[in-house]
Amino acid sequence: EVQLVESGGGLVQAGGSLRLSCAGSGFTFASDDYAIGWYRQAPGKEREVVSCISSSDNETYYVDSVKGRFTISSDNAKNTVFLQMNDLKPEDTAVYYCALEVPPSYCSPTYYYPRGTGMDHWGKGILVTVSS
């Protein structure tokens, strides 16, 4: 059974940093063409894509609003994907979800599923709150 567990959220002041982790089980990220996506949903808003990374070629994608501030990476030995979030802003406040796209995956620098419709498995989410 595939499971995704997010950790690392919390409360931080504007300008601060957090690192989210997405630990996967029930699959081996590096073994095939998987992708992990990070999504977020703020209160009263639609879920939106934040970033993705593919296991086969390490392609990454970032939504414009986080470019230059967030970095996605993977530790294949730990089957874990990270989202380093720097220079956080109050508008980054949301529940963050990681999600798995099974092979074949389609993470590219120019596009990823904006609302997560192509994702196959989801974590339960973790709250990130950025105070001003």
N, CA, C and O of each residue as an XYZ file, in Angstrom:
528
protein
N       0.845     -1.192      0.000
C       0.000      0.000      0.000
C       0.884      1.246      0.000
O       1.807      1.363      0.807
N       0.597      2.163     -0.900
C       1.365      3.406     -0.961
C       0.933      4.333      0.169
O      -0.257      4.540      0.406
N       1.918      4.882      0.855
C       1.642      5.892      1.873
C       2.612      7.054      1.697
O       3.783      6.862      1.371
N       2.109      8.241      1.914
C       2.908      9.458      1.879
C       2.654     10.214      3.174
O       1.507     10.456      3.548
N       3.727     10.585      3.852
C       3.585     11.268      5.130
C       4.393     12.554      5.106
O       5.613     12.538      4.938
N       3.687     13.672      5.277
C       4.353     14.975      5.304
C       4.778     15.324      6.729
O       4.131     14.931      7.699
N       5.860     16.056      6.832
C       6.319     16.570      8.126
C       7.086     17.865      7.886
O       7.467     18.179      6.758
N       7.304     18.608      8.968
C       8.112     19.810      8.895
C       7.342     21.114      8.854
O       7.943     22.187      8.789
N       6.035     21.037      8.890
C       5.249     22.263      8.881
C       5.272     22.961     10.230
O       5.914     22.507     11.177
N       4.555     24.080     10.293
C       4.482     24.808     11.548
C       4.270     26.283     11.330
O       3.873     26.724     10.252
N       4.543     27.041     12.382
C       4.377     28.492     12.365
C       5.733     29.158     12.226
O       6.678     28.815     12.937
N       5.826     30.103     11.317
C       7.076     30.816     11.096
C       6.754     32.267     10.768
O       5.692     32.568     10.223
N       7.667     33.156     11.099
C       7.471     34.561     10.752
C       7.825     34.799      9.287
O       8.597     34.052      8.687
N       7.257     35.831      8.742
C       7.577     36.208      7.369
C       9.088     36.399      7.225
O       9.739     36.983      8.092
N       9.624     35.901      6.124
C      11.054     35.941      5.903
C      11.786     34.707      6.392
O      12.960     34.508      6.080
N      11.097     33.885      7.152
C      11.714     32.683      7.702
C      11.704     31.519      6.730
O      11.301     31.655      5.574
N      12.153     30.378      7.217
C      12.295     29.190      6.387
C      11.700     27.972      7.075
O      11.666     27.885      8.303
N      11.240     27.048      6.270
C      10.816     25.731      6.722
C      11.242     24.719      5.667
O      11.385     25.046      4.489
N      11.439     23.489      6.114
C      11.691     22.408      5.161
C      10.652     21.322      5.384
O      10.584     20.704      6.447
N       9.858     21.110      4.367
C       8.867     20.043      4.406
C       9.478     18.752      3.885
O      10.306     18.762      2.974
N       9.056     17.640      4.475
C       9.479     16.327      4.023
C       8.264     15.509      3.636
O       7.198     15.630      4.239
N       8.435     14.686      2.633
C       7.400     13.756      2.198
C       8.040     12.376      2.156
O       8.789     12.058      1.232
N       7.742     11.562      3.157
C       8.314     10.221      3.242
C       7.353      9.226      2.604
O       6.186      9.138      2.983
N       7.859      8.485      1.638
C       7.013      7.533      0.928
C       7.307      6.102      1.312
O       8.438      5.751      1.649
N       6.267      5.275      1.257
C       6.410      3.843      1.454
C       5.456      3.129      0.520
O       4.474      3.706      0.054
N       5.757      1.856      0.247
C       4.926      1.090     -0.664
C       5.332      1.249     -2.114
O       4.685      0.692     -3.001
N       6.374      1.985     -2.367
C       6.930      2.148     -3.708
C       8.375      2.585     -3.519
O       8.771      3.009     -2.433
N       9.164      2.476     -4.597
C      10.555      2.926     -4.560
C      10.719      4.028     -5.585
O      10.693      3.791     -6.793
N      10.890      5.234     -5.080
C      10.876      6.420     -5.937
C      11.885      6.317     -7.068
O      11.577      6.670     -8.207
N      13.074      5.844     -6.772
C      14.146      5.838     -7.764
C      14.060      4.682     -8.748
O      14.866      4.603     -9.674
N      13.106      3.791     -8.567
C      13.087      2.563     -9.363
C      12.411      2.709    -10.715
O      12.558      1.846    -11.581
N      11.675      3.791    -10.901
C      10.905      3.944    -12.135
C      10.591      5.416    -12.326
O      11.080      6.260    -11.575
N       9.790      5.723    -13.310
C       9.495      7.105    -13.681
C       8.352      7.671    -12.840
O       7.261      7.922    -13.351
N       8.613      7.869    -11.543
C       7.628      8.481    -10.663
C       7.816     10.002    -10.636
O       8.839     10.527    -11.077
N       6.836     10.671    -10.124
C       6.973     12.090     -9.794
C       6.277     12.339     -8.457
O       5.243     11.748     -8.147
N       6.865     13.212     -7.701
C       6.243     13.699     -6.473
C       5.912     15.170     -6.674
O       6.756     15.955     -7.109
N       4.716     15.524     -6.362
C       4.303     16.912     -6.435
C       3.955     17.447     -5.058
O       3.435     16.722     -4.210
N       4.245     18.712     -4.847
C       3.777     19.418     -3.663
C       2.642     20.342     -4.094
O       2.753     21.082     -5.071
N       1.565     20.279     -3.347
C       0.403     21.131     -3.585
C       0.074     21.860     -2.287
O       0.515     21.466     -1.208
N      -0.695     22.912     -2.409
C      -1.145     23.610     -1.220
C      -2.553     24.133     -1.407
O      -2.999     24.392     -2.525
N      -3.232     24.281     -0.306
C      -4.578     24.825     -0.342
C      -4.743     25.781      0.824
O      -4.679     25.395      1.991
N      -4.955     27.022      0.478
C      -5.194     28.051      1.481
C      -6.693     28.120      1.766
O      -7.500     27.707      0.933
N      -7.069     28.633      2.926
C      -8.485     28.725      3.268
C      -9.269     29.512      2.220
O      -8.897     30.626      1.849
N     -10.341     28.919      1.761
C     -11.197     29.593      0.802
C     -10.682     29.609     -0.621
O     -11.274     30.243     -1.494
N      -9.587     28.916     -0.858
C      -8.999     28.913     -2.200
C      -8.903     27.497     -2.746
O      -8.992     26.517     -2.006
N      -8.719     27.413     -4.054
C      -8.536     26.112     -4.688
C      -7.139     25.575     -4.387
O      -6.204     26.332     -4.122
N      -7.028     24.280     -4.435
C      -5.718     23.653     -4.332
C      -4.882     24.046     -5.549
O      -5.391     24.102     -6.668
N      -3.609     24.314     -5.324
C      -2.732     24.692     -6.423
C      -1.410     23.936     -6.333
O      -0.950     23.567     -5.252
N      -0.826     23.722     -7.487
C       0.483     23.078     -7.522
C       1.542     24.062     -7.053
O       1.463     25.259     -7.329
N       2.522     23.546     -6.348
C       3.664     24.345     -5.895
C       4.926     23.931     -6.644
O       5.662     24.774     -7.157
N       5.166     22.616     -6.700
C       6.406     22.117     -7.287
C       6.275     20.631     -7.562
O       5.397     19.962     -7.018
N       7.154     20.121     -8.411
C       7.223     18.676     -8.616
C       8.661     18.296     -8.948
O       9.476     19.134     -9.336
N       8.944     17.014     -8.784
C      10.236     16.465     -9.157
C      10.013     15.064     -9.696
O       9.215     14.292     -9.165
N      10.742     14.750    -10.773
C      10.624     13.408    -11.343
C      11.818     12.569    -10.932
O      12.919     13.089    -10.749
N      11.603     11.281    -10.789
C      12.685     10.420    -10.331
C      13.597      9.986    -11.464
O      14.775      9.708    -11.239
N      13.068      9.924    -12.682
C      13.865      9.375    -13.779
C      14.907     10.344    -14.292
O      16.007      9.931    -14.657
N      14.579     11.640    -14.328
C      15.522     12.612    -14.902
C      15.683     13.857    -14.033
O      16.293     14.835    -14.467
N      15.144     13.835    -12.807
C      15.257     14.959    -11.869
C      14.712     16.269    -12.425
O      15.130     17.341    -11.990
N      13.795     16.201    -13.370
C      13.133     17.424    -13.824
C      12.350     18.016    -12.647
O      11.793     17.291    -11.823
N      12.324     19.336    -12.592
C      11.562     20.003    -11.549
C      10.688     21.090    -12.156
O      10.935     21.593    -13.252
N       9.672     21.422    -11.405
C       8.743     22.484    -11.793
C       8.439     23.315    -10.557
O       8.339     22.791     -9.448
N       8.294     24.627    -10.766
C       7.883     25.529     -9.687
C       6.814     26.480    -10.219
O       6.924     27.001    -11.329
N       5.808     26.690     -9.432
C       4.841     27.722     -9.781
C       5.534     29.079     -9.653
O       6.435     29.244     -8.831
N       5.121     30.026    -10.449
C       5.823     31.311    -10.516
C       5.964     31.976     -9.138
O       6.985     32.600     -8.850
N       4.960     31.845     -8.311
C       4.956     32.566     -7.039
C       6.015     32.074     -6.052
O       6.287     32.748     -5.058
N       6.619     30.905     -6.311
C       7.624     30.388     -5.380
C       9.008     30.285     -6.014
O       9.973     29.926     -5.339
N       9.110     30.590     -7.278
C      10.418     30.496     -7.942
C      11.432     31.390     -7.245
O      11.152     32.542     -6.914
N      12.611     30.835     -7.032
C      13.672     31.577     -6.361
C      13.606     31.508     -4.848
O      14.545     31.920     -4.167
N      12.492     30.984     -4.306
C      12.349     30.883     -2.852
C      12.260     29.435     -2.381
O      12.760     29.103     -1.306
N      11.636     28.582     -3.163
C      11.439     27.178     -2.788
C      12.347     26.304     -3.648
O      12.613     26.607     -4.811
N      12.814     25.213     -3.045
C      13.630     24.237     -3.760
C      13.150     22.839     -3.420
O      13.018     22.482     -2.249
N      12.892     22.050     -4.453
C      12.485     20.664     -4.250
C      13.685     19.761     -4.491
O      14.499     20.018     -5.378
N      13.787     18.708     -3.702
C      14.888     17.764     -3.860
C      14.441     16.398     -3.364
O      13.393     16.264     -2.732
N      15.237     15.401     -3.653
C      14.886     14.055     -3.208
C      16.091     13.361     -2.615
O      17.229     13.601     -3.017
N      15.824     12.501     -1.658
C      16.829     11.609     -1.095
C      16.335     10.203     -1.410
O      15.505      9.651     -0.688
N      16.846      9.632     -2.484
C      16.322      8.341     -2.938
C      16.582      7.223     -1.934
O      15.787      6.289     -1.820
N      17.678      7.315     -1.219
C      17.987      6.282     -0.225
C      16.929      6.245      0.878
O      16.662      5.195      1.463
N      16.330      7.407      1.153
C      15.307      7.487      2.197
C      13.893      7.511      1.611
O      12.910      7.598      2.347
N      13.800      7.435      0.276
C      12.487      7.501     -0.381
C      11.704      8.729      0.081
O      10.507      8.658      0.358
N      12.406      9.843      0.155
C      11.843     11.071      0.710
C      12.103     12.237     -0.234
O      13.176     12.357     -0.826
N      11.101     13.083     -0.355
C      11.225     14.317     -1.141
C      11.077     15.486     -0.183
O      10.252     15.465      0.731
N      11.893     16.507     -0.412
C      11.900     17.677      0.456
C      11.445     18.912     -0.319
O      11.603     19.004     -1.536
N      10.884     19.842      0.417
C      10.571     21.150     -0.141
C      11.151     22.186      0.818
O      10.595     22.445      1.885
N      12.270     22.769      0.421
C      12.896     23.828      1.209
C      12.223     25.135      0.854
O      12.210     25.545     -0.307
N      11.668     25.782      1.852
C      10.919     27.017      1.628
C      11.615     28.153      2.365
O      11.664     28.176      3.594
N      12.148     29.085      1.601
C      12.842     30.234      2.168
C      12.068     31.516      1.886
O      11.202     31.554      1.012
N      12.387     32.549      2.626
C      11.747     33.849      2.447
C      10.231     33.706      2.412
O       9.560     34.224      1.519
N       9.717     33.006      3.385
C       8.281     32.737      3.405
C       7.468     34.010      3.579
O       7.884     34.950      4.256
N       6.302     34.016      2.953
C       5.409     35.170      2.982
C       4.060     34.739      3.556
O       3.707     33.561      3.498
N       3.316     35.679      4.103
C       1.997     35.307      4.646
C       1.119     34.597      3.613
O       0.312     33.739      3.972
N       1.267     34.942      2.357
C       0.448     34.298      1.317
C       0.868     32.854      1.043
O       0.208     32.163      0.267
N       1.941     32.391      1.655
C       2.322     30.982      1.567
C       1.573     30.139      2.588
O       1.673     28.912      2.569
N       0.837     30.769      3.464
C       0.069     30.042      4.471
C      -0.957     29.133      3.800
O      -1.781     29.585      3.005
N      -0.892     27.848      4.131
C      -1.779     26.860      3.515
C      -1.513     25.500      4.142
O      -0.553     25.311      4.889
N      -2.389     24.563      3.817
C      -2.092     23.163      4.068
C      -1.340     22.647      2.853
O      -1.804     22.784      1.721
N      -0.191     22.061      3.089
C       0.660     21.548      2.025
C       0.512     20.021      1.953
O       0.553     19.323      2.966
N       0.341     19.537      0.730
C       0.189     18.109      0.486
C       1.280     17.636     -0.463
O       1.647     18.345     -1.399
N       1.794     16.441     -0.220
C       2.600     15.815     -1.250
C       1.751     14.723     -1.899
O       0.878     14.123     -1.273
N       2.037     14.496     -3.156
C       1.265     13.543     -3.928
C       2.181     12.807     -4.894
O       3.188     13.346     -5.353
N       1.821     11.587     -5.187
C       2.621     10.720     -6.048
C       1.920     10.485     -7.384
O       0.733     10.160     -7.429
N       2.663     10.653     -8.458
C       2.205     10.261     -9.780
C       2.985      9.012    -10.166
O       4.214      9.033    -10.230
N       2.259      7.920    -10.424
C       2.936      6.673    -10.801
C       3.365      6.749    -12.265
O       2.869      7.583    -13.023
N       4.300      5.862    -12.660
C       4.778      5.914    -14.031
C       3.679      5.671    -15.069
O       2.740      4.918    -14.810
N       3.789      6.292    -16.217
C       4.743      7.342    -16.570
C       4.323      8.695    -16.000
O       3.138      9.026    -15.963
N       5.299      9.460    -15.563
C       4.992     10.749    -14.946
C       5.338     11.878    -15.911
O       6.037     11.671    -16.903
N       4.835     13.086    -15.603
C       4.908     14.190    -16.555
C       5.370     15.499    -15.921
O       4.930     16.576    -16.325
N       6.244     15.410    -14.940
C       6.784     16.629    -14.349
C       7.756     17.266    -15.332
O       8.717     16.627    -15.761
N       7.512     18.519    -15.690
C       8.413     19.228    -16.597
C       8.606     20.640    -16.081
O       7.813     21.117    -15.270
N       9.639     21.310    -16.536
C       9.903     22.669    -16.028
C       8.807     23.674    -16.367
O       8.719     24.730    -15.741
N       7.982     23.356    -17.339
C       7.003     24.345    -17.784
C       5.574     24.034    -17.370
O       4.701     24.896    -17.479
N       5.316     22.813    -16.893
C       3.926     22.464    -16.580
C       3.859     21.299    -15.619
O       4.644     20.355    -15.705
N       2.911     21.379    -14.701
C       2.495     20.222    -13.935
C       1.042     20.414    -13.578
O       0.532     21.534    -13.606
N       0.376     19.336    -13.245
C      -1.064     19.375    -13.039
C      -1.444     20.483    -12.057
O      -1.129     20.385    -10.871
N      -2.107     21.523    -12.525
C      -2.359     22.690    -11.668
C      -3.184     22.386    -10.423
O      -2.968     22.986     -9.370
N      -4.115     21.471    -10.541
C      -4.996     21.176     -9.400
C      -4.787     19.759     -8.885
O      -5.492     19.326     -7.974
N      -3.830     19.030     -9.453
C      -3.507     17.701     -8.952
C      -4.338     16.580     -9.524
O      -4.357     15.480     -8.970
N      -5.031     16.835    -10.628
C      -5.928     15.819    -11.163
C      -5.195     14.593    -11.667
O      -5.799     13.525    -11.763
N      -3.915     14.703    -11.993
C      -3.161     13.569    -12.503
C      -2.464     12.746    -11.441
O      -1.800     11.757    -11.750
N      -2.612     13.151    -10.185
C      -1.900     12.464     -9.113
C      -2.662     11.234     -8.661
O      -3.892     11.199     -8.694
N      -1.901     10.211     -8.233
C      -2.509      8.925     -7.912
C      -2.657      8.662     -6.412
O      -3.561      7.939     -5.992
N      -1.782      9.240     -5.618
C      -1.834      9.027     -4.167
C      -1.504     10.341     -3.476
O      -0.697     11.129     -3.969
N      -2.138     10.568     -2.325
C      -1.974     11.825     -1.604
C      -1.620     11.562     -0.142
O      -2.054     10.581      0.463
N      -0.815     12.476      0.402
C      -0.621     12.502      1.835
C      -1.785     13.220      2.493
O      -2.681     13.728      1.819
N      -1.759     13.255      3.815
C      -2.866     13.865      4.551
C      -2.729     15.373      4.670
O      -3.693     16.063      5.001
N      -1.539     15.885      4.402
C      -1.324     17.321      4.444
C      -0.732     17.801      5.755
O      -0.847     17.143      6.790
N      -0.097     18.958      5.690
C       0.497     19.556      6.878
C       0.350     21.064      6.775
O       0.476     21.645      5.697
N       0.080     21.690      7.921
C      -0.203     23.117      7.928
C       1.081     23.930      8.027
O       1.957     23.656      8.847
N       1.162     24.932      7.172
C       2.226     25.932      7.228
C       1.557     27.281      7.437
O       0.702     27.692      6.653
N       1.955     27.963      8.500
C       1.397     29.269      8.800
C       2.525     30.282      8.863
O       3.485     30.115      9.616
N       2.403     31.328      8.069
C       3.421     32.381      8.029
C       2.795     33.647      8.578
O       1.835     34.172      8.014
N       3.335     34.129      9.664
C       2.803     35.338     10.286
C       3.528     36.574      9.772
O       4.708     36.525      9.426
N       2.806     37.670      9.730
C       3.394     38.917      9.189
C       4.032     39.733     10.294
O       4.574     40.807     10.034
